Amino acid sequence: MKIAIKIAILVEGDTEVAFREKFRDFLTSHLGQNMPKLKFIPQHGRIPKEGKAYGRKSFRQ
């Protein structure tokens, strides 16, 4: 049974998105056929701090 792994990566902008191909090459060379699905999510500026990503409230009270 194959387990599907998905990884979401928050990136600040175009420079970090350019990192995508190098990161995929690195993972492919180390993981081969067991590559996870990668989703790069551009934030166009600063990456939100805890609880602010995707508009969610912080889990800490």
PDBQT receptor file of N, H, CA, C and O in Angstrom, charges set to zero:
ATOM      1  N   MET A   1       0.843  -1.183   0.000  1.00  0.00    +0.000 N 
ATOM      2  CA  MET A   1       0.000   0.000   0.000  1.00  0.00    +0.000 C 
ATOM      3  C   MET A   1       0.889   1.247   0.000  1.00  0.00    +0.000 C 
ATOM      4  O   MET A   1       1.799   1.367   0.820  1.00  0.00    +0.000 OA
ATOM      5  N   LYS A   2       0.624   2.158  -0.909  1.00  0.00    +0.000 N 
ATOM      6  H   LYS A   2      -0.116   2.060  -1.576  1.00  0.00    +0.000 HD
ATOM      7  CA  LYS A   2       1.407   3.381  -1.015  1.00  0.00    +0.000 C 
ATOM      8  C   LYS A   2       0.693   4.504  -0.275  1.00  0.00    +0.000 C 
ATOM      9  O   LYS A   2      -0.505   4.717  -0.461  1.00  0.00    +0.000 OA
ATOM     10  N   ILE A   3       1.425   5.211   0.555  1.00  0.00    +0.000 N 
ATOM     11  H   ILE A   3       2.398   5.038   0.706  1.00  0.00    +0.000 HD
ATOM     12  CA  ILE A   3       0.872   6.332   1.305  1.00  0.00    +0.000 C 
ATOM     13  C   ILE A   3       1.177   7.617   0.543  1.00  0.00    +0.000 C 
ATOM     14  O   ILE A   3       2.328   7.878   0.192  1.00  0.00    +0.000 OA
ATOM     15  N   ALA A   4       0.145   8.419   0.288  1.00  0.00    +0.000 N 
ATOM     16  H   ALA A   4      -0.790   8.207   0.573  1.00  0.00    +0.000 HD
ATOM     17  CA  ALA A   4       0.330   9.687  -0.410  1.00  0.00    +0.000 C 
ATOM     18  C   ALA A   4       0.710  10.759   0.602  1.00  0.00    +0.000 C 
ATOM     19  O   ALA A   4       0.001  10.987   1.582  1.00  0.00    +0.000 OA
ATOM     20  N   ILE A   5       1.830  11.407   0.350  1.00  0.00    +0.000 N 
ATOM     21  H   ILE A   5       2.406  11.221  -0.446  1.00  0.00    +0.000 HD
ATOM     22  CA  ILE A   5       2.291  12.477   1.219  1.00  0.00    +0.000 C 
ATOM     23  C   ILE A   5       2.184  13.782   0.444  1.00  0.00    +0.000 C 
ATOM     24  O   ILE A   5       2.610  13.873  -0.707  1.00  0.00    +0.000 OA
ATOM     25  N   LYS A   6       1.610  14.788   1.090  1.00  0.00    +0.000 N 
ATOM     26  H   LYS A   6       1.264  14.714   2.026  1.00  0.00    +0.000 HD
ATOM     27  CA  LYS A   6       1.489  16.109   0.484  1.00  0.00    +0.000 C 
ATOM     28  C   LYS A   6       2.199  17.105   1.384  1.00  0.00    +0.000 C 
ATOM     29  O   LYS A   6       2.053  17.063   2.606  1.00  0.00    +0.000 OA
ATOM     30  N   ILE A   7       2.965  17.997   0.783  1.00  0.00    +0.000 N 
ATOM     31  H   ILE A   7       3.084  18.032  -0.209  1.00  0.00    +0.000 HD
ATOM     32  CA  ILE A   7       3.686  19.018   1.527  1.00  0.00    +0.000 C 
ATOM     33  C   ILE A   7       3.299  20.377   0.956  1.00  0.00    +0.000 C 
ATOM     34  O   ILE A   7       3.441  20.610  -0.244  1.00  0.00    +0.000 OA
ATOM     35  N   ALA A   8       2.810  21.274   1.810  1.00  0.00    +0.000 N 
ATOM     36  H   ALA A   8       2.694  21.085   2.785  1.00  0.00    +0.000 HD
ATOM     37  CA  ALA A   8       2.507  22.648   1.412  1.00  0.00    +0.000 C 
ATOM     38  C   ALA A   8       3.646  23.532   1.906  1.00  0.00    +0.000 C 
ATOM     39  O   ALA A   8       4.044  23.450   3.068  1.00  0.00    +0.000 OA
ATOM     40  N   ILE A   9       4.164  24.373   1.025  1.00  0.00    +0.000 N 
ATOM     41  H   ILE A   9       3.841  24.440   0.082  1.00  0.00    +0.000 HD
ATOM     42  CA  ILE A   9       5.307  25.218   1.347  1.00  0.00    +0.000 C 
ATOM     43  C   ILE A   9       4.917  26.673   1.102  1.00  0.00    +0.000 C 
ATOM     44  O   ILE A   9       4.609  27.057  -0.027  1.00  0.00    +0.000 OA
ATOM     45  N   LEU A  10       4.931  27.482   2.163  1.00  0.00    +0.000 N 
ATOM     46  H   LEU A  10       5.180  27.171   3.079  1.00  0.00    +0.000 HD
ATOM     47  CA  LEU A  10       4.641  28.904   2.024  1.00  0.00    +0.000 C 
ATOM     48  C   LEU A  10       5.902  29.608   1.557  1.00  0.00    +0.000 C 
ATOM     49  O   LEU A  10       6.966  29.447   2.156  1.00  0.00    +0.000 OA
ATOM     50  N   VAL A  11       5.788  30.385   0.496  1.00  0.00    +0.000 N 
ATOM     51  H   VAL A  11       4.924  30.516   0.010  1.00  0.00    +0.000 HD
ATOM     52  CA  VAL A  11       6.934  31.126  -0.028  1.00  0.00    +0.000 C 
ATOM     53  C   VAL A  11       6.578  32.603  -0.093  1.00  0.00    +0.000 C 
ATOM     54  O   VAL A  11       5.420  32.965  -0.300  1.00  0.00    +0.000 OA
ATOM     55  N   GLU A  12       7.598  33.460   0.089  1.00  0.00    +0.000 N 
ATOM     56  H   GLU A  12       8.538  33.166   0.257  1.00  0.00    +0.000 HD
ATOM     57  CA  GLU A  12       7.350  34.896   0.122  1.00  0.00    +0.000 C 
ATOM     58  C   GLU A  12       7.067  35.494  -1.244  1.00  0.00    +0.000 C 
ATOM     59  O   GLU A  12       6.178  36.335  -1.375  1.00  0.00    +0.000 OA
ATOM     60  N   GLY A  13       7.796  35.085  -2.250  1.00  0.00    +0.000 N 
ATOM     61  H   GLY A  13       8.519  34.402  -2.144  1.00  0.00    +0.000 HD
ATOM     62  CA  GLY A  13       7.606  35.709  -3.552  1.00  0.00    +0.000 C 
ATOM     63  C   GLY A  13       8.315  34.959  -4.660  1.00  0.00    +0.000 C 
ATOM     64  O   GLY A  13       8.575  33.761  -4.551  1.00  0.00    +0.000 OA
ATOM     65  N   ASP A  14       8.627  35.683  -5.738  1.00  0.00    +0.000 N 
ATOM     66  H   ASP A  14       8.416  36.657  -5.826  1.00  0.00    +0.000 HD
ATOM     67  CA  ASP A  14       9.200  35.070  -6.935  1.00  0.00    +0.000 C 
ATOM     68  C   ASP A  14      10.551  34.398  -6.689  1.00  0.00    +0.000 C 
ATOM     69  O   ASP A  14      10.837  33.351  -7.269  1.00  0.00    +0.000 OA
ATOM     70  N   THR A  15      11.375  34.993  -5.837  1.00  0.00    +0.000 N 
ATOM     71  H   THR A  15      11.142  35.844  -5.366  1.00  0.00    +0.000 HD
ATOM     72  CA  THR A  15      12.699  34.415  -5.578  1.00  0.00    +0.000 C 
ATOM     73  C   THR A  15      12.573  33.032  -4.971  1.00  0.00    +0.000 C 
ATOM     74  O   THR A  15      13.274  32.102  -5.372  1.00  0.00    +0.000 OA
ATOM     75  N   GLU A  16      11.680  32.898  -4.004  1.00  0.00    +0.000 N 
ATOM     76  H   GLU A  16      11.111  33.653  -3.679  1.00  0.00    +0.000 HD
ATOM     77  CA  GLU A  16      11.499  31.612  -3.351  1.00  0.00    +0.000 C 
ATOM     78  C   GLU A  16      10.809  30.608  -4.260  1.00  0.00    +0.000 C 
ATOM     79  O   GLU A  16      11.066  29.408  -4.156  1.00  0.00    +0.000 OA
ATOM     80  N   VAL A  17       9.939  31.073  -5.147  1.00  0.00    +0.000 N 
ATOM     81  H   VAL A  17       9.731  32.047  -5.231  1.00  0.00    +0.000 HD
ATOM     82  CA  VAL A  17       9.279  30.176  -6.092  1.00  0.00    +0.000 C 
ATOM     83  C   VAL A  17      10.328  29.587  -7.037  1.00  0.00    +0.000 C 
ATOM     84  O   VAL A  17      10.190  28.446  -7.478  1.00  0.00    +0.000 OA
ATOM     85  N   ALA A  18      11.377  30.355  -7.350  1.00  0.00    +0.000 N 
ATOM     86  H   ALA A  18      11.489  31.282  -6.992  1.00  0.00    +0.000 HD
ATOM     87  CA  ALA A  18      12.460  29.857  -8.202  1.00  0.00    +0.000 C 
ATOM     88  C   ALA A  18      13.185  28.688  -7.537  1.00  0.00    +0.000 C 
ATOM     89  O   ALA A  18      13.812  27.877  -8.220  1.00  0.00    +0.000 OA
ATOM     90  N   PHE A  19      13.106  28.599  -6.238  1.00  0.00    +0.000 N 
ATOM     91  H   PHE A  19      12.597  29.257  -5.683  1.00  0.00    +0.000 HD
ATOM     92  CA  PHE A  19      13.706  27.521  -5.451  1.00  0.00    +0.000 C 
ATOM     93  C   PHE A  19      13.009  26.180  -5.702  1.00  0.00    +0.000 C 
ATOM     94  O   PHE A  19      13.571  25.122  -5.419  1.00  0.00    +0.000 OA
ATOM     95  N   ARG A  20      11.802  26.229  -6.227  1.00  0.00    +0.000 N 
ATOM     96  H   ARG A  20      11.345  27.089  -6.458  1.00  0.00    +0.000 HD
ATOM     97  CA  ARG A  20      10.972  25.038  -6.437  1.00  0.00    +0.000 C 
ATOM     98  C   ARG A  20      11.689  23.929  -7.209  1.00  0.00    +0.000 C 
ATOM     99  O   ARG A  20      11.720  22.787  -6.752  1.00  0.00    +0.000 OA
ATOM    100  N   GLU A  21      12.256  24.242  -8.353  1.00  0.00    +0.000 N 
ATOM    101  H   GLU A  21      12.231  25.170  -8.725  1.00  0.00    +0.000 HD
ATOM    102  CA  GLU A  21      12.886  23.214  -9.192  1.00  0.00    +0.000 C 
ATOM    103  C   GLU A  21      14.090  22.576  -8.511  1.00  0.00    +0.000 C 
ATOM    104  O   GLU A  21      14.265  21.359  -8.576  1.00  0.00    +0.000 OA
ATOM    105  N   LYS A  22      14.919  23.384  -7.860  1.00  0.00    +0.000 N 
ATOM    106  H   LYS A  22      14.777  24.372  -7.807  1.00  0.00    +0.000 HD
ATOM    107  CA  LYS A  22      16.082  22.839  -7.145  1.00  0.00    +0.000 C 
ATOM    108  C   LYS A  22      15.629  21.925  -6.010  1.00  0.00    +0.000 C 
ATOM    109  O   LYS A  22      16.234  20.880  -5.774  1.00  0.00    +0.000 OA
ATOM    110  N   PHE A  23      14.573  22.313  -5.313  1.00  0.00    +0.000 N 
ATOM    111  H   PHE A  23      14.081  23.162  -5.505  1.00  0.00    +0.000 HD
ATOM    112  CA  PHE A  23      14.049  21.504  -4.212  1.00  0.00    +0.000 C 
ATOM    113  C   PHE A  23      13.498  20.181  -4.738  1.00  0.00    +0.000 C 
ATOM    114  O   PHE A  23      13.737  19.127  -4.150  1.00  0.00    +0.000 OA
ATOM    115  N   ARG A  24      12.766  20.240  -5.843  1.00  0.00    +0.000 N 
ATOM    116  H   ARG A  24      12.573  21.096  -6.321  1.00  0.00    +0.000 HD
ATOM    117  CA  ARG A  24      12.242  19.008  -6.455  1.00  0.00    +0.000 C 
ATOM    118  C   ARG A  24      13.378  18.091  -6.910  1.00  0.00    +0.000 C 
ATOM    119  O   ARG A  24      13.318  16.878  -6.712  1.00  0.00    +0.000 OA
ATOM    120  N   ASP A  25      14.408  18.669  -7.518  1.00  0.00    +0.000 N 
ATOM    121  H   ASP A  25      14.458  19.655  -7.680  1.00  0.00    +0.000 HD
ATOM    122  CA  ASP A  25      15.568  17.873  -7.944  1.00  0.00    +0.000 C 
ATOM    123  C   ASP A  25      16.223  17.186  -6.753  1.00  0.00    +0.000 C 
ATOM    124  O   ASP A  25      16.580  16.010  -6.821  1.00  0.00    +0.000 OA
ATOM    125  N   PHE A  26      16.378  17.933  -5.660  1.00  0.00    +0.000 N 
ATOM    126  H   PHE A  26      16.088  18.888  -5.605  1.00  0.00    +0.000 HD
ATOM    127  CA  PHE A  26      16.980  17.374  -4.451  1.00  0.00    +0.000 C 
ATOM    128  C   PHE A  26      16.147  16.213  -3.912  1.00  0.00    +0.000 C 
ATOM    129  O   PHE A  26      16.682  15.147  -3.608  1.00  0.00    +0.000 OA
ATOM    130  N   LEU A  27      14.833  16.425  -3.794  1.00  0.00    +0.000 N 
ATOM    131  H   LEU A  27      14.398  17.292  -4.040  1.00  0.00    +0.000 HD
ATOM    132  CA  LEU A  27      13.969  15.363  -3.267  1.00  0.00    +0.000 C 
ATOM    133  C   LEU A  27      13.954  14.145  -4.186  1.00  0.00    +0.000 C 
ATOM    134  O   LEU A  27      13.972  13.009  -3.712  1.00  0.00    +0.000 OA
ATOM    135  N   THR A  28      13.922  14.374  -5.493  1.00  0.00    +0.000 N 
ATOM    136  H   THR A  28      13.908  15.296  -5.878  1.00  0.00    +0.000 HD
ATOM    137  CA  THR A  28      13.916  13.261  -6.441  1.00  0.00    +0.000 C 
ATOM    138  C   THR A  28      15.184  12.426  -6.310  1.00  0.00    +0.000 C 
ATOM    139  O   THR A  28      15.132  11.197  -6.362  1.00  0.00    +0.000 OA
ATOM    140  N   SER A  29      16.316  13.091  -6.141  1.00  0.00    +0.000 N 
ATOM    141  H   SER A  29      16.359  14.089  -6.099  1.00  0.00    +0.000 HD
ATOM    142  CA  SER A  29      17.579  12.350  -6.024  1.00  0.00    +0.000 C 
ATOM    143  C   SER A  29      17.651  11.545  -4.732  1.00  0.00    +0.000 C 
ATOM    144  O   SER A  29      18.350  10.534  -4.675  1.00  0.00    +0.000 OA
ATOM    145  N   HIS A  30      16.942  11.978  -3.697  1.00  0.00    +0.000 N 
ATOM    146  H   HIS A  30      16.374  12.800  -3.743  1.00  0.00    +0.000 HD
ATOM    147  CA  HIS A  30      16.981  11.270  -2.417  1.00  0.00    +0.000 C 
ATOM    148  C   HIS A  30      15.808  10.311  -2.214  1.00  0.00    +0.000 C 
ATOM    149  O   HIS A  30      15.942   9.303  -1.520  1.00  0.00    +0.000 OA
ATOM    150  N   LEU A  31      14.664  10.622  -2.816  1.00  0.00    +0.000 N 
ATOM    151  H   LEU A  31      14.556  11.441  -3.380  1.00  0.00    +0.000 HD
ATOM    152  CA  LEU A  31      13.470   9.806  -2.571  1.00  0.00    +0.000 C 
ATOM    153  C   LEU A  31      13.060   8.943  -3.758  1.00  0.00    +0.000 C 
ATOM    154  O   LEU A  31      12.318   7.973  -3.597  1.00  0.00    +0.000 OA
ATOM    155  N   GLY A  32      13.537   9.291  -4.940  1.00  0.00    +0.000 N 
ATOM    156  H   GLY A  32      14.140  10.078  -5.071  1.00  0.00    +0.000 HD
ATOM    157  CA  GLY A  32      13.204   8.504  -6.128  1.00  0.00    +0.000 C 
ATOM    158  C   GLY A  32      11.712   8.458  -6.401  1.00  0.00    +0.000 C 
ATOM    159  O   GLY A  32      11.075   9.497  -6.576  1.00  0.00    +0.000 OA
ATOM    160  N   GLN A  33      11.155   7.256  -6.438  1.00  0.00    +0.000 N 
ATOM    161  H   GLN A  33      11.673   6.413  -6.296  1.00  0.00    +0.000 HD
ATOM    162  CA  GLN A  33       9.739   7.065  -6.769  1.00  0.00    +0.000 C 
ATOM    163  C   GLN A  33       8.794   7.449  -5.632  1.00  0.00    +0.000 C 
ATOM    164  O   GLN A  33       7.584   7.513  -5.845  1.00  0.00    +0.000 OA
ATOM    165  N   ASN A  34       9.312   7.704  -4.439  1.00  0.00    +0.000 N 
ATOM    166  H   ASN A  34      10.296   7.652  -4.266  1.00  0.00    +0.000 HD
ATOM    167  CA  ASN A  34       8.468   8.034  -3.289  1.00  0.00    +0.000 C 
ATOM    168  C   ASN A  34       8.293   9.539  -3.116  1.00  0.00    +0.000 C 
ATOM    169  O   ASN A  34       8.197  10.029  -1.991  1.00  0.00    +0.000 OA
ATOM    170  N   MET A  35       8.253  10.268  -4.219  1.00  0.00    +0.000 N 
ATOM    171  H   MET A  35       8.331   9.870  -5.133  1.00  0.00    +0.000 HD
ATOM    172  CA  MET A  35       8.141  11.722  -4.167  1.00  0.00    +0.000 C 
ATOM    173  C   MET A  35       6.805  12.160  -3.585  1.00  0.00    +0.000 C 
ATOM    174  O   MET A  35       5.758  11.663  -3.998  1.00  0.00    +0.000 OA
ATOM    175  N   PRO A  36       6.831  13.096  -2.617  1.00  0.00    +0.000 N 
ATOM    176  CA  PRO A  36       5.578  13.652  -2.109  1.00  0.00    +0.000 C 
ATOM    177  C   PRO A  36       5.034  14.674  -3.102  1.00  0.00    +0.000 C 
ATOM    178  O   PRO A  36       5.767  15.169  -3.958  1.00  0.00    +0.000 OA
ATOM    179  N   LYS A  37       3.753  14.985  -2.983  1.00  0.00    +0.000 N 
ATOM    180  H   LYS A  37       3.158  14.583  -2.288  1.00  0.00    +0.000 HD
ATOM    181  CA  LYS A  37       3.178  16.055  -3.797  1.00  0.00    +0.000 C 
ATOM    182  C   LYS A  37       3.520  17.369  -3.115  1.00  0.00    +0.000 C 
ATOM    183  O   LYS A  37       3.296  17.535  -1.916  1.00  0.00    +0.000 OA
ATOM    184  N   LEU A  38       4.065  18.299  -3.888  1.00  0.00    +0.000 N 
ATOM    185  H   LEU A  38       4.248  18.163  -4.862  1.00  0.00    +0.000 HD
ATOM    186  CA  LEU A  38       4.471  19.587  -3.345  1.00  0.00    +0.000 C 
ATOM    187  C   LEU A  38       3.533  20.670  -3.836  1.00  0.00    +0.000 C 
ATOM    188  O   LEU A  38       3.196  20.724  -5.019  1.00  0.00    +0.000 OA
ATOM    189  N   LYS A  39       3.113  21.533  -2.923  1.00  0.00    +0.000 N 
ATOM    190  H   LYS A  39       3.387  21.490  -1.962  1.00  0.00    +0.000 HD
ATOM    191  CA  LYS A  39       2.276  22.670  -3.293  1.00  0.00    +0.000 C 
ATOM    192  C   LYS A  39       2.939  23.927  -2.750  1.00  0.00    +0.000 C 
ATOM    193  O   LYS A  39       3.026  24.116  -1.536  1.00  0.00    +0.000 OA
ATOM    194  N   PHE A  40       3.405  24.782  -3.646  1.00  0.00    +0.000 N 
ATOM    195  H   PHE A  40       3.335  24.629  -4.631  1.00  0.00    +0.000 HD
ATOM    196  CA  PHE A  40       4.026  26.033  -3.246  1.00  0.00    +0.000 C 
ATOM    197  C   PHE A  40       2.945  27.106  -3.212  1.00  0.00    +0.000 C 
ATOM    198  O   PHE A  40       2.251  27.324  -4.205  1.00  0.00    +0.000 OA
ATOM    199  N   ILE A  41       2.804  27.774  -2.077  1.00  0.00    +0.000 N 
ATOM    200  H   ILE A  41       3.368  27.597  -1.270  1.00  0.00    +0.000 HD
ATOM    201  CA  ILE A  41       1.758  28.770  -1.884  1.00  0.00    +0.000 C 
ATOM    202  C   ILE A  41       2.416  30.139  -1.722  1.00  0.00    +0.000 C 
ATOM    203  O   ILE A  41       2.945  30.443  -0.653  1.00  0.00    +0.000 OA
ATOM    204  N   PRO A  42       2.391  30.983  -2.783  1.00  0.00    +0.000 N 
ATOM    205  CA  PRO A  42       3.006  32.308  -2.677  1.00  0.00    +0.000 C 
ATOM    206  C   PRO A  42       2.204  33.219  -1.750  1.00  0.00    +0.000 C 
ATOM    207  O   PRO A  42       0.974  33.232  -1.796  1.00  0.00    +0.000 OA
ATOM    208  N   GLN A  43       2.899  33.975  -0.915  1.00  0.00    +0.000 N 
ATOM    209  H   GLN A  43       3.898  33.965  -0.877  1.00  0.00    +0.000 HD
ATOM    210  CA  GLN A  43       2.258  34.904   0.013  1.00  0.00    +0.000 C 
ATOM    211  C   GLN A  43       2.441  36.356  -0.422  1.00  0.00    +0.000 C 
ATOM    212  O   GLN A  43       1.848  37.251   0.179  1.00  0.00    +0.000 OA
ATOM    213  N   HIS A  44       3.250  36.611  -1.456  1.00  0.00    +0.000 N 
ATOM    214  H   HIS A  44       3.732  35.884  -1.945  1.00  0.00    +0.000 HD
ATOM    215  CA  HIS A  44       3.480  37.953  -2.013  1.00  0.00    +0.000 C 
ATOM    216  C   HIS A  44       3.852  38.960  -0.931  1.00  0.00    +0.000 C 
ATOM    217  O   HIS A  44       3.162  39.957  -0.720  1.00  0.00    +0.000 OA
ATOM    218  N   GLY A  45       4.934  38.680  -0.267  1.00  0.00    +0.000 N 
ATOM    219  H   GLY A  45       5.494  37.869  -0.438  1.00  0.00    +0.000 HD
ATOM    220  CA  GLY A  45       5.405  39.566   0.801  1.00  0.00    +0.000 C 
ATOM    221  C   GLY A  45       5.754  38.751   2.019  1.00  0.00    +0.000 C 
ATOM    222  O   GLY A  45       6.372  37.691   1.910  1.00  0.00    +0.000 OA
ATOM    223  N   ARG A  46       5.366  39.235   3.170  1.00  0.00    +0.000 N 
ATOM    224  H   ARG A  46       4.864  40.095   3.258  1.00  0.00    +0.000 HD
ATOM    225  CA  ARG A  46       5.694  38.540   4.414  1.00  0.00    +0.000 C 
ATOM    226  C   ARG A  46       4.829  37.299   4.605  1.00  0.00    +0.000 C 
ATOM    227  O   ARG A  46       3.653  37.270   4.242  1.00  0.00    +0.000 OA
ATOM    228  N   ILE A  47       5.450  36.279   5.186  1.00  0.00    +0.000 N 
ATOM    229  H   ILE A  47       6.405  36.302   5.481  1.00  0.00    +0.000 HD
ATOM    230  CA  ILE A  47       4.709  35.064   5.524  1.00  0.00    +0.000 C 
ATOM    231  C   ILE A  47       3.990  35.324   6.837  1.00  0.00    +0.000 C 
ATOM    232  O   ILE A  47       4.615  35.782   7.794  1.00  0.00    +0.000 OA
ATOM    233  N   PRO A  48       2.686  35.043   6.911  1.00  0.00    +0.000 N 
ATOM    234  CA  PRO A  48       1.922  35.306   8.136  1.00  0.00    +0.000 C 
ATOM    235  C   PRO A  48       2.490  34.554   9.338  1.00  0.00    +0.000 C 
ATOM    236  O   PRO A  48       3.008  33.445   9.205  1.00  0.00    +0.000 OA
ATOM    237  N   LYS A  49       2.385  35.169  10.499  1.00  0.00    +0.000 N 
ATOM    238  H   LYS A  49       1.965  36.069  10.607  1.00  0.00    +0.000 HD
ATOM    239  CA  LYS A  49       2.834  34.534  11.741  1.00  0.00    +0.000 C 
ATOM    240  C   LYS A  49       1.778  33.543  12.198  1.00  0.00    +0.000 C 
ATOM    241  O   LYS A  49       0.731  33.405  11.564  1.00  0.00    +0.000 OA
ATOM    242  N   GLU A  50       2.049  32.857  13.290  1.00  0.00    +0.000 N 
ATOM    243  H   GLU A  50       2.899  32.968  13.805  1.00  0.00    +0.000 HD
ATOM    244  CA  GLU A  50       1.183  31.789  13.780  1.00  0.00    +0.000 C 
ATOM    245  C   GLU A  50      -0.294  32.185  13.779  1.00  0.00    +0.000 C 
ATOM    246  O   GLU A  50      -0.656  33.286  14.192  1.00  0.00    +0.000 OA
ATOM    247  N   GLY A  51      -1.124  31.279  13.315  1.00  0.00    +0.000 N 
ATOM    248  H   GLY A  51      -0.829  30.384  12.979  1.00  0.00    +0.000 HD
ATOM    249  CA  GLY A  51      -2.561  31.482  13.350  1.00  0.00    +0.000 C 
ATOM    250  C   GLY A  51      -3.118  32.382  12.266  1.00  0.00    +0.000 C 
ATOM    251  O   GLY A  51      -4.331  32.402  12.061  1.00  0.00    +0.000 OA
ATOM    252  N   LYS A  52      -2.280  33.125  11.566  1.00  0.00    +0.000 N 
ATOM    253  H   LYS A  52      -1.294  33.109  11.732  1.00  0.00    +0.000 HD
ATOM    254  CA  LYS A  52      -2.780  34.047  10.556  1.00  0.00    +0.000 C 
ATOM    255  C   LYS A  52      -2.781  33.447   9.160  1.00  0.00    +0.000 C 
ATOM    256  O   LYS A  52      -3.406  33.998   8.254  1.00  0.00    +0.000 OA
ATOM    257  N   ALA A  53      -2.091  32.327   8.969  1.00  0.00    +0.000 N 
ATOM    258  H   ALA A  53      -1.583  31.879   9.705  1.00  0.00    +0.000 HD
ATOM    259  CA  ALA A  53      -2.077  31.678   7.663  1.00  0.00    +0.000 C 
ATOM    260  C   ALA A  53      -3.479  31.204   7.329  1.00  0.00    +0.000 C 
ATOM    261  O   ALA A  53      -4.149  30.608   8.173  1.00  0.00    +0.000 OA
ATOM    262  N   TYR A  54      -3.924  31.455   6.132  1.00  0.00    +0.000 N 
ATOM    263  H   TYR A  54      -3.380  31.939   5.446  1.00  0.00    +0.000 HD
ATOM    264  CA  TYR A  54      -5.242  31.054   5.645  1.00  0.00    +0.000 C 
ATOM    265  C   TYR A  54      -6.375  31.645   6.473  1.00  0.00    +0.000 C 
ATOM    266  O   TYR A  54      -7.490  31.127   6.430  1.00  0.00    +0.000 OA
ATOM    267  N   GLY A  55      -6.126  32.711   7.225  1.00  0.00    +0.000 N 
ATOM    268  H   GLY A  55      -5.219  33.132   7.261  1.00  0.00    +0.000 HD
ATOM    269  CA  GLY A  55      -7.182  33.375   7.970  1.00  0.00    +0.000 C 
ATOM    270  C   GLY A  55      -7.633  32.652   9.224  1.00  0.00    +0.000 C 
ATOM    271  O   GLY A  55      -8.650  33.024   9.811  1.00  0.00    +0.000 OA
ATOM    272  N   ARG A  56      -6.902  31.624   9.653  1.00  0.00    +0.000 N 
ATOM    273  H   ARG A  56      -6.076  31.322   9.176  1.00  0.00    +0.000 HD
ATOM    274  CA  ARG A  56      -7.295  30.894  10.858  1.00  0.00    +0.000 C 
ATOM    275  C   ARG A  56      -6.801  31.598  12.103  1.00  0.00    +0.000 C 
ATOM    276  O   ARG A  56      -5.771  32.270  12.080  1.00  0.00    +0.000 OA
ATOM    277  N   LYS A  57      -7.535  31.443  13.186  1.00  0.00    +0.000 N 
ATOM    278  H   LYS A  57      -8.373  30.896  13.205  1.00  0.00    +0.000 HD
ATOM    279  CA  LYS A  57      -7.104  31.973  14.470  1.00  0.00    +0.000 C 
ATOM    280  C   LYS A  57      -6.067  31.042  15.065  1.00  0.00    +0.000 C 
ATOM    281  O   LYS A  57      -6.003  29.862  14.723  1.00  0.00    +0.000 OA
ATOM    282  N   SER A  58      -5.269  31.577  15.946  1.00  0.00    +0.000 N 
ATOM    283  H   SER A  58      -5.321  32.536  16.224  1.00  0.00    +0.000 HD
ATOM    284  CA  SER A  58      -4.239  30.779  16.602  1.00  0.00    +0.000 C 
ATOM    285  C   SER A  58      -4.874  29.723  17.492  1.00  0.00    +0.000 C 
ATOM    286  O   SER A  58      -5.922  29.950  18.099  1.00  0.00    +0.000 OA
ATOM    287  N   PHE A  59      -4.223  28.562  17.563  1.00  0.00    +0.000 N 
ATOM    288  H   PHE A  59      -3.372  28.377  17.070  1.00  0.00    +0.000 HD
ATOM    289  CA  PHE A  59      -4.708  27.501  18.430  1.00  0.00    +0.000 C 
ATOM    290  C   PHE A  59      -4.305  27.759  19.876  1.00  0.00    +0.000 C 
ATOM    291  O   PHE A  59      -4.884  27.182  20.797  1.00  0.00    +0.000 OA
ATOM    292  N   ARG A  60      -3.320  28.617  20.075  1.00  0.00    +0.000 N 
ATOM    293  H   ARG A  60      -2.850  29.085  19.327  1.00  0.00    +0.000 HD
ATOM    294  CA  ARG A  60      -2.903  28.946  21.439  1.00  0.00    +0.000 C 
ATOM    295  C   ARG A  60      -3.880  29.941  22.030  1.00  0.00    +0.000 C 
ATOM    296  O   ARG A  60      -4.326  30.864  21.348  1.00  0.00    +0.000 OA
ATOM    297  N   GLN A  61      -4.205  29.760  23.270  1.00  0.00    +0.000 N 
ATOM    298  H   GLN A  61      -3.842  29.010  23.824  1.00  0.00    +0.000 HD
ATOM    299  CA  GLN A  61      -5.128  30.674  23.953  1.00  0.00    +0.000 C 
ATOM    300  C   GLN A  61      -4.411  31.448  25.029  1.00  0.00    +0.000 C 
ATOM    301  O   GLN A  61      -5.024  32.268  25.713  1.00  0.00    +0.000 OA
TER     302      GLN A  61
